[in-house]
């Protein structure tokens, strides 16, 4: 398990697969490409899940940091 400041953990997770849960309960799983100081995330090869069911897939996705409940590095689960 990684420890440290959240932004540092995210920066160290670039090019790893992550699961992102949003306030609207949607989940996105994809490879983290970029993160900024506002915790805005850019993912690639993304799968969207709603209520545990796969809903859509996207080649790239930008997620605003203020909508994120949590981010988990899939490798560490």
VOSE-868037 format. One record per atom (N, C-alpha, C, O, CB): atom name; residue in three letters; y, x, z. Coordinates in steps of 0.05 Angstrom, whole numbers. Each point is the difference from the previous one (the first is absolute). Last residue first. Glycine has a CB too. Example, Ala and Ser with C-alpha at 12.3 -4.5 7.8 and 13.67 -1.06 7.14 Angstrom:
2
[atom "N"; "Ser"; [-45; 257; 142]]
[atom "CA"; "Ser"; [24; 16; 1]]
[atom "C"; "Ser"; [22; -15; 14]]
[atom "O"; "Ser"; [22; 10; 4]]
[atom "CB"; "Ser"; [-35; 14; -47]]
[atom "N"; "Ala"; [-102; -18; 42]]
[atom "CA"; "Ala"; [24; -18; 0]]
[atom "C"; "Ala"; [24; 18; 0]]
[atom "O"; "Ala"; [0; 21; 13]]
[atom "CB"; "Ala"; [-23; -59; 12]]
***
This chain:
77
[atom "N"; "Unk"; [-67; -102; -99]]
[atom "CA"; "Unk"; [-12; -24; 12]]
[atom "C"; "Unk"; [-29; 3; 5]]
[atom "O"; "Unk"; [-13; -18; 10]]
[atom "CB"; "Unk"; [47; -9; -33]]
[atom "N"; "Unk"; [28; 91; -20]]
[atom "CA"; "Unk"; [-2; 3; 29]]
[atom "C"; "Unk"; [-13; -25; 13]]
[atom "O"; "Unk"; [-4; 0; 25]]
[atom "CB"; "Unk"; [44; 30; -26]]
[atom "N"; "Unk"; [-21; -22; -94]]
[atom "CA"; "Unk"; [-18; 21; 7]]
[atom "C"; "Unk"; [-5; 2; 30]]
[atom "O"; "Unk"; [-22; 9; 9]]
[atom "CB"; "Unk"; [37; 16; -49]]
[atom "N"; "Unk"; [50; -85; 4]]
[atom "CA"; "Unk"; [-27; -10; -3]]
[atom "C"; "Unk"; [-20; 21; 8]]
[atom "O"; "Unk"; [-21; -7; 12]]
[atom "CB"; "Unk"; [36; -23; -49]]
[atom "N"; "Unk"; [84; 16; 76]]
[atom "CA"; "Unk"; [-12; 18; -20]]
[atom "C"; "Unk"; [-30; -7; -1]]
[atom "O"; "Unk"; [-14; 1; 20]]
[atom "CB"; "Unk"; [48; 37; -11]]
[atom "N"; "Unk"; [47; -106; 19]]
[atom "CA"; "Unk"; [-23; 15; 10]]
[atom "C"; "Unk"; [-11; 17; -23]]
[atom "O"; "Unk"; [-3; -9; -23]]
[atom "CB"; "Unk"; [-9; -27; 56]]
[atom "N"; "Unk"; [105; -25; 1]]
[atom "CA"; "Unk"; [-13; 15; -21]]
[atom "C"; "Unk"; [-23; 15; 12]]
[atom "O"; "Unk"; [4; 14; 21]]
[atom "CB"; "Unk"; [40; -10; -48]]
[atom "N"; "Unk"; [21; -98; 55]]
[atom "CA"; "Unk"; [-13; 26; 5]]
[atom "C"; "Unk"; [-12; 12; -25]]
[atom "O"; "Unk"; [-5; -14; -20]]
[atom "CB"; "Unk"; [-4; -1; 67]]
[atom "N"; "Unk"; [75; -56; -46]]
[atom "CA"; "Unk"; [-9; -3; 27]]
[atom "C"; "Unk"; [-13; 26; 9]]
[atom "O"; "Unk"; [6; 12; 20]]
[atom "CB"; "Unk"; [-12; -62; -25]]
[atom "N"; "Unk"; [83; 31; -75]]
[atom "CA"; "Unk"; [-26; 11; 8]]
[atom "C"; "Unk"; [-5; -5; 30]]
[atom "O"; "Unk"; [18; 4; 17]]
[atom "CB"; "Unk"; [-14; 31; -53]]
[atom "N"; "Unk"; [77; -54; -20]]
[atom "CA"; "Unk"; [-20; -21; -1]]
[atom "C"; "Unk"; [-27; 9; 11]]
[atom "O"; "Unk"; [-19; -17; 2]]
[atom "CB"; "Unk"; [42; -1; -42]]
[atom "N"; "Unk"; [55; 75; 31]]
[atom "CA"; "Unk"; [6; -21; 20]]
[atom "C"; "Unk"; [-20; -23; -1]]
[atom "O"; "Unk"; [1; -17; 18]]
[atom "CB"; "Unk"; [47; 30; -20]]
[atom "N"; "Unk"; [-50; 62; -61]]
[atom "CA"; "Unk"; [-9; 7; 26]]
[atom "C"; "Unk"; [4; -22; 21]]
[atom "O"; "Unk"; [-15; -2; 19]]
[atom "CB"; "Unk"; [25; 48; -31]]
[atom "N"; "Unk"; [-29; -61; -94]]
[atom "CA"; "Unk"; [23; 6; 17]]
[atom "C"; "Unk"; [-10; 3; 29]]
[atom "O"; "Unk"; [-16; -15; 10]]
[atom "CB"; "Unk"; [47; -11; -40]]
[atom "N"; "Unk"; [-86; 45; -63]]
[atom "CA"; "Unk"; [1; -18; 23]]
[atom "C"; "Unk"; [23; 9; 18]]
[atom "O"; "Unk"; [2; 23; 7]]
[atom "CB"; "Unk"; [-52; -31; -9]]
[atom "N"; "Unk"; [8; 18; -106]]
[atom "CA"; "Unk"; [20; 9; 19]]
[atom "C"; "Unk"; [1; -20; 23]]
[atom "O"; "Unk"; [3; -24; -5]]
[atom "CB"; "Unk"; [25; 47; -31]]
[atom "N"; "Unk"; [-105; 7; -45]]
[atom "CA"; "Unk"; [13; -21; 17]]
[atom "C"; "Unk"; [19; 14; 19]]
[atom "O"; "Unk"; [-6; 21; 12]]
[atom "CB"; "Unk"; [-34; -50; -15]]
[atom "N"; "Unk"; [-32; 40; -92]]
[atom "CA"; "Unk"; [19; 11; 19]]
[atom "C"; "Unk"; [13; -22; 16]]
[atom "O"; "Unk"; [3; -22; -10]]
[atom "CB"; "Unk"; [6; 62; -21]]
[atom "N"; "Unk"; [-81; -62; -25]]
[atom "CA"; "Unk"; [-1; 29; -5]]
[atom "C"; "Unk"; [18; 16; 20]]
[atom "O"; "Unk"; [-7; 21; 9]]
[atom "CB"; "Unk"; [-3; -30; -58]]
[atom "N"; "Unk"; [-40; -85; 73]]
[atom "CA"; "Unk"; [25; 10; -12]]
[atom "C"; "Unk"; [-3; 30; -5]]
[atom "O"; "Unk"; [-13; 14; 16]]
[atom "CB"; "Unk"; [40; -50; 7]]
[atom "N"; "Unk"; [-85; -65; 3]]
[atom "CA"; "Unk"; [1; 29; 0]]
[atom "C"; "Unk"; [24; 9; -16]]
[atom "O"; "Unk"; [8; -14; -19]]
[atom "CB"; "Unk"; [-59; 18; 24]]
[atom "N"; "Unk"; [12; -99; 55]]
[atom "CA"; "Unk"; [11; 13; -24]]
[atom "C"; "Unk"; [-2; 30; 2]]
[atom "O"; "Unk"; [-7; 11; 21]]
[atom "CB"; "Unk"; [39; -49; -27]]
[atom "N"; "Unk"; [-74; -24; 69]]
[atom "CA"; "Unk"; [18; -19; -15]]
[atom "C"; "Unk"; [9; 12; -26]]
[atom "O"; "Unk"; [1; -13; -20]]
[atom "CB"; "Unk"; [14; -6; 63]]
[atom "N"; "Unk"; [-98; 25; 38]]
[atom "CA"; "Unk"; [16; 15; -19]]
[atom "C"; "Unk"; [15; -19; -18]]
[atom "O"; "Unk"; [-12; -19; -12]]
[atom "CB"; "Unk"; [-22; 57; 13]]
[atom "N"; "Unk"; [8; -61; 102]]
[atom "CA"; "Unk"; [-9; -3; -28]]
[atom "C"; "Unk"; [17; 15; -19]]
[atom "O"; "Unk"; [25; 0; 2]]
[atom "CB"; "Unk"; [-43; -45; 9]]
[atom "N"; "Unk"; [33; 36; 86]]
[atom "CA"; "Unk"; [-24; 15; -5]]
[atom "C"; "Unk"; [-11; -2; -28]]
[atom "O"; "Unk"; [-20; 13; -6]]
[atom "CB"; "Unk"; [11; -20; 53]]
[atom "N"; "Unk"; [93; -32; -20]]
[atom "CA"; "Unk"; [-21; -13; 16]]
[atom "C"; "Unk"; [-28; 13; -6]]
[atom "O"; "Unk"; [-20; -13; 0]]
[atom "CB"; "Unk"; [46; -30; 0]]
[atom "N"; "Unk"; [32; 81; -66]]
[atom "CA"; "Unk"; [12; -21; 16]]
[atom "C"; "Unk"; [-23; -15; 13]]
[atom "O"; "Unk"; [-18; -10; -13]]
[atom "CB"; "Unk"; [59; 5; -18]]
[atom "N"; "Unk"; [-21; 105; -26]]
[atom "CA"; "Unk"; [-18; -19; 14]]
[atom "C"; "Unk"; [17; -20; 16]]
[atom "O"; "Unk"; [19; 8; 13]]
[atom "CB"; "Unk"; [-56; 28; -11]]
[atom "N"; "Unk"; [45; 44; -88]]
[atom "CA"; "Unk"; [13; -18; 18]]
[atom "C"; "Unk"; [-21; -19; 12]]
[atom "O"; "Unk"; [-16; -11; -15]]
[atom "CB"; "Unk"; [60; 14; -11]]
[atom "N"; "Unk"; [-43; 102; -20]]
[atom "CA"; "Unk"; [-13; -26; 1]]
[atom "C"; "Unk"; [14; -17; 21]]
[atom "O"; "Unk"; [6; 10; 22]]
[atom "CB"; "Unk"; [-51; 11; -35]]
[atom "N"; "Unk"; [72; 73; -51]]
[atom "CA"; "Unk"; [2; -18; 24]]
[atom "C"; "Unk"; [-16; -25; -4]]
[atom "O"; "Unk"; [0; -13; -21]]
[atom "CB"; "Unk"; [46; 32; 30]]
[atom "N"; "Unk"; [-18; 74; -54]]
[atom "CA"; "Unk"; [-27; -12; 0]]
[atom "C"; "Unk"; [-4; -18; 24]]
[atom "O"; "Unk"; [-17; 5; 17]]
[atom "CB"; "Unk"; [-1; 36; -42]]
[atom "N"; "Unk"; [99; 14; 47]]
[atom "CA"; "Unk"; [-11; -3; -27]]
[atom "C"; "Unk"; [-29; -10; 3]]
[atom "O"; "Unk"; [-12; 3; 21]]
[atom "CB"; "Unk"; [42; 33; -40]]
[atom "N"; "Unk"; [71; -35; 81]]
[atom "CA"; "Unk"; [-29; 3; -2]]
[atom "C"; "Unk"; [-8; -2; -29]]
[atom "O"; "Unk"; [14; -11; -17]]
[atom "CB"; "Unk"; [-20; -9; 62]]
[atom "N"; "Unk"; [97; 37; 23]]
[atom "CA"; "Unk"; [-9; -3; -27]]
[atom "C"; "Unk"; [-30; 5; -1]]
[atom "O"; "Unk"; [-9; 22; 9]]
[atom "CB"; "Unk"; [55; -8; -29]]
[atom "N"; "Unk"; [30; -43; 102]]
[atom "CA"; "Unk"; [-24; 13; -10]]
[atom "C"; "Unk"; [-3; -5; -29]]
[atom "O"; "Unk"; [6; -22; -10]]
[atom "CB"; "Unk"; [-27; 18; 55]]
[atom "N"; "Unk"; [98; 7; 42]]
[atom "CA"; "Unk"; [-7; -13; -25]]
[atom "C"; "Unk"; [-23; 16; -12]]
[atom "O"; "Unk"; [0; 25; 1]]
[atom "CB"; "Unk"; [48; -42; -9]]
[atom "N"; "Unk"; [-1; 39; 91]]
[atom "CA"; "Unk"; [-28; -7; -1]]
[atom "C"; "Unk"; [-6; -19; -24]]
[atom "O"; "Unk"; [-20; -15; 0]]
[atom "CB"; "Unk"; [17; 20; 49]]
[atom "N"; "Unk"; [85; 44; -27]]
[atom "CA"; "Unk"; [0; -28; 7]]
[atom "C"; "Unk"; [-28; -12; 1]]
[atom "O"; "Unk"; [-4; -24; 4]]
[atom "CB"; "Unk"; [50; 19; -24]]
[atom "N"; "Unk"; [-29; 95; -9]]
[atom "CA"; "Unk"; [7; -2; 28]]
[atom "C"; "Unk"; [2; -28; 10]]
[atom "O"; "Unk"; [0; -5; 25]]
[atom "CB"; "Unk"; [25; 47; -30]]
[atom "N"; "Unk"; [-91; -24; -77]]
[atom "CA"; "Unk"; [27; 10; 6]]
[atom "C"; "Unk"; [6; -5; 29]]
[atom "O"; "Unk"; [-17; -10; 15]]
[atom "CB"; "Unk"; [32; 1; -62]]
[atom "N"; "Unk"; [-105; 23; -25]]
[atom "CA"; "Unk"; [11; -14; 23]]
[atom "C"; "Unk"; [27; 12; 5]]
[atom "O"; "Unk"; [5; 24; -4]]
[atom "CB"; "Unk"; [-51; -32; 24]]
[atom "N"; "Unk"; [-41; 5; -101]]
[atom "CA"; "Unk"; [26; 10; 10]]
[atom "C"; "Unk"; [8; -17; 24]]
[atom "O"; "Unk"; [-7; -24; 2]]
[atom "CB"; "Unk"; [20; 39; -48]]
[atom "N"; "Unk"; [-101; -21; 5]]
[atom "CA"; "Unk"; [12; 19; -18]]
[atom "C"; "Unk"; [26; 12; 12]]
[atom "O"; "Unk"; [6; 23; -3]]
[atom "CB"; "Unk"; [-26; -48; -36]]
[atom "N"; "Unk"; [-78; -27; 71]]
[atom "CA"; "Unk"; [28; 4; 6]]
[atom "C"; "Unk"; [11; 23; -17]]
[atom "O"; "Unk"; [-11; 22; 0]]
[atom "CB"; "Unk"; [3; -38; 47]]
[atom "N"; "Unk"; [-75; -54; -69]]
[atom "CA"; "Unk"; [6; 28; 5]]
[atom "C"; "Unk"; [30; 3; 5]]
[atom "O"; "Unk"; [16; -8; -17]]
[atom "CB"; "Unk"; [-55; 24; -11]]
[atom "N"; "Unk"; [-13; -109; 52]]
[atom "CA"; "Unk"; [5; 17; -23]]
[atom "C"; "Unk"; [7; 28; 9]]
[atom "O"; "Unk"; [0; 6; 23]]
[atom "CB"; "Unk"; [16; -45; -49]]
[atom "N"; "Unk"; [-26; -72; 60]]
[atom "CA"; "Unk"; [-15; 25; 2]]
[atom "C"; "Unk"; [4; 16; -25]]
[atom "O"; "Unk"; [-4; -10; -22]]
[atom "CB"; "Unk"; [-31; -12; 52]]
[atom "N"; "Unk"; [81; -67; 29]]
[atom "CA"; "Unk"; [-1; 16; -24]]
[atom "C"; "Unk"; [-15; 26; 5]]
[atom "O"; "Unk"; [5; 13; 20]]
[atom "CB"; "Unk"; [38; -33; -36]]
[atom "N"; "Unk"; [-24; -88; 59]]
[atom "CA"; "Unk"; [-9; 27; 4]]
[atom "C"; "Unk"; [-1; 14; -28]]
[atom "O"; "Unk"; [-8; -12; -20]]
[atom "CB"; "Unk"; [-18; -1; 62]]
[atom "N"; "Unk"; [78; -78; 12]]
[atom "CA"; "Unk"; [-12; 12; -23]]
[atom "C"; "Unk"; [-8; 29; 6]]
[atom "O"; "Unk"; [13; 13; 16]]
[atom "CB"; "Unk"; [14; -44; -47]]
[atom "N"; "Unk"; [22; -28; 91]]
[atom "CA"; "Unk"; [-29; 3; 4]]
[atom "C"; "Unk"; [-14; 9; -25]]
[atom "O"; "Unk"; [-25; 1; -1]]
[atom "CB"; "Unk"; [28; -36; 35]]
[atom "N"; "Unk"; [94; 28; -14]]
[atom "CA"; "Unk"; [-11; -25; -11]]
[atom "C"; "Unk"; [-30; 0; -1]]
[atom "O"; "Unk"; [-12; -18; -11]]
[atom "CB"; "Unk"; [53; 14; -17]]
[atom "N"; "Unk"; [7; 82; 58]]
[atom "CA"; "Unk"; [6; -23; 18]]
[atom "C"; "Unk"; [-10; -26; -10]]
[atom "O"; "Unk"; [-6; -18; 16]]
[atom "CB"; "Unk"; [46; 43; -3]]
[atom "N"; "Unk"; [-93; 63; -46]]
[atom "CA"; "Unk"; [28; -10; 0]]
[atom "C"; "Unk"; [4; -23; 19]]
[atom "O"; "Unk"; [-20; -12; 10]]
[atom "CB"; "Unk"; [25; 27; -57]]
[atom "N"; "Unk"; [-74; 76; 30]]
[atom "CA"; "Unk"; [1; -28; 7]]
[atom "C"; "Unk"; [29; -8; 4]]
[atom "O"; "Unk"; [15; 13; 13]]
[atom "CB"; "Unk"; [-61; -11; 10]]
[atom "N"; "Unk"; [-17; 80; -73]]
[atom "CA"; "Unk"; [27; -8; 10]]
[atom "C"; "Unk"; [-1; -30; 5]]
[atom "O"; "Unk"; [-7; -16; -18]]
[atom "CB"; "Unk"; [30; 53; -8]]
[atom "N"; "Unk"; [-91; 56; 10]]
[atom "CA"; "Unk"; [1; -30; 1]]
[atom "C"; "Unk"; [26; -7; 13]]
[atom "O"; "Unk"; [6; 9; 22]]
[atom "CB"; "Unk"; [-57; -13; -19]]
[atom "N"; "Unk"; [17; 97; -62]]
[atom "CA"; "Unk"; [11; -13; 24]]
[atom "C"; "Unk"; [-3; -31; -3]]
[atom "O"; "Unk"; [-2; -11; -21]]
[atom "CB"; "Unk"; [35; 49; 28]]
[atom "N"; "Unk"; [-66; 68; -51]]
[atom "CA"; "Unk"; [-1; -29; -1]]
[atom "C"; "Unk"; [9; -12; 26]]
[atom "O"; "Unk"; [-8; 8; 22]]
[atom "CB"; "Unk"; [-30; -5; -55]]
[atom "N"; "Unk"; [76; 92; -5]]
[atom "CA"; "Unk"; [-23; -11; 13]]
[atom "C"; "Unk"; [0; -31; -3]]
[atom "O"; "Unk"; [22; -11; -5]]
[atom "CB"; "Unk"; [-23; 50; 39]]
[atom "N"; "Unk"; [71; 22; -64]]
[atom "CA"; "Unk"; [-24; 4; -16]]
[atom "C"; "Unk"; [-25; -8; 14]]
[atom "O"; "Unk"; [-22; 6; -9]]
[atom "CB"; "Unk"; [45; 31; -13]]
[atom "N"; "Unk"; [54; -25; 89]]
[atom "CA"; "Unk"; [5; -3; -29]]
[atom "C"; "Unk"; [-25; 10; -15]]
[atom "O"; "Unk"; [-13; 20; 8]]
[atom "CB"; "Unk"; [63; -13; -2]]
[atom "N"; "Unk"; [-34; -5; 91]]
[atom "CA"; "Unk"; [-20; -18; -12]]
[atom "C"; "Unk"; [4; -4; -30]]
[atom "O"; "Unk"; [-15; -15; -12]]
[atom "CB"; "Unk"; [10; -7; 56]]
[atom "N"; "Unk"; [64; 70; 17]]
[atom "CA"; "Unk"; [-25; 15; -1]]
[atom "C"; "Unk"; [-22; -15; -14]]
[atom "O"; "Unk"; [-21; 11; -6]]
[atom "CB"; "Unk"; [35; 13; 48]]
[atom "N"; "Unk"; [68; -67; -26]]
[atom "CA"; "Unk"; [5; 22; -19]]
[atom "C"; "Unk"; [-25; 17; -3]]
[atom "O"; "Unk"; [-5; 10; -22]]
[atom "CB"; "Unk"; [53; -10; 34]]
[atom "N"; "Unk"; [-50; -68; 53]]
[atom "CA"; "Unk"; [0; -11; -27]]
[atom "C"; "Unk"; [4; 22; -21]]
[atom "O"; "Unk"; [-14; 0; -20]]
[atom "CB"; "Unk"; [32; -43; 38]]
[atom "N"; "Unk"; [-13; 67; 72]]
[atom "CA"; "Unk"; [-27; -7; -6]]
[atom "C"; "Unk"; [-2; -11; -29]]
[atom "O"; "Unk"; [-18; 6; -15]]
[atom "CB"; "Unk"; [9; -16; 64]]
[atom "N"; "Unk"; [94; 28; -15]]
[atom "CA"; "Unk"; [-14; 25; -6]]
[atom "C"; "Unk"; [-29; -6; -7]]
[atom "O"; "Unk"; [-11; 13; -18]]
[atom "CB"; "Unk"; [41; 12; 49]]
[atom "N"; "Unk"; [24; -96; -3]]
[atom "CA"; "Unk"; [9; 9; -27]]
[atom "C"; "Unk"; [-15; 26; -8]]
[atom "O"; "Unk"; [-6; 4; -23]]
[atom "CB"; "Unk"; [51; -26; 30]]
[atom "N"; "Unk"; [-60; -15; 81]]
[atom "CA"; "Unk"; [-11; -16; -22]]
[atom "C"; "Unk"; [8; 10; -27]]
[atom "O"; "Unk"; [-17; 0; -18]]
[atom "CB"; "Unk"; [18; -38; 48]]
[atom "N"; "Unk"; [-11; 107; 51]]
[atom "CA"; "Unk"; [20; -21; -7]]
[atom "C"; "Unk"; [-11; -15; -24]]
[atom "O"; "Unk"; [-12; 12; -18]]
[atom "CB"; "Unk"; [50; 16; 36]]
[atom "N"; "Unk"; [-116; 13; 34]]
[atom "CA"; "Unk"; [26; 11; -6]]
[atom "C"; "Unk"; [19; -23; -6]]
[atom "O"; "Unk"; [-6; -24; 4]]
[atom "CB"; "Unk"; [-14; 66; -22]]
[atom "N"; "Unk"; [-93; -25; 7]]
[atom "CA"; "Unk"; [20; -8; 20]]
[atom "C"; "Unk"; [26; 13; -8]]
[atom "O"; "Unk"; [1; 19; -16]]
[atom "CB"; "Unk"; [-36; -23; 52]]
[atom "N"; "Unk"; [-70; -26; -80]]
[atom "CA"; "Unk"; [25; 16; -1]]
[atom "C"; "Unk"; [19; -10; 21]]
[atom "O"; "Unk"; [1; -24; 7]]
[atom "CB"; "Unk"; [-7; 31; -56]]
[atom "N"; "Unk"; [-106; -6; 46]]
[atom "CA"; "Unk"; [24; -17; 0]]
[atom "C"; "Unk"; [25; 18; 0]]
[atom "O"; "Unk"; [1; 19; 15]]
[atom "CB"; "Unk"; [-26; -56; 9]]
***
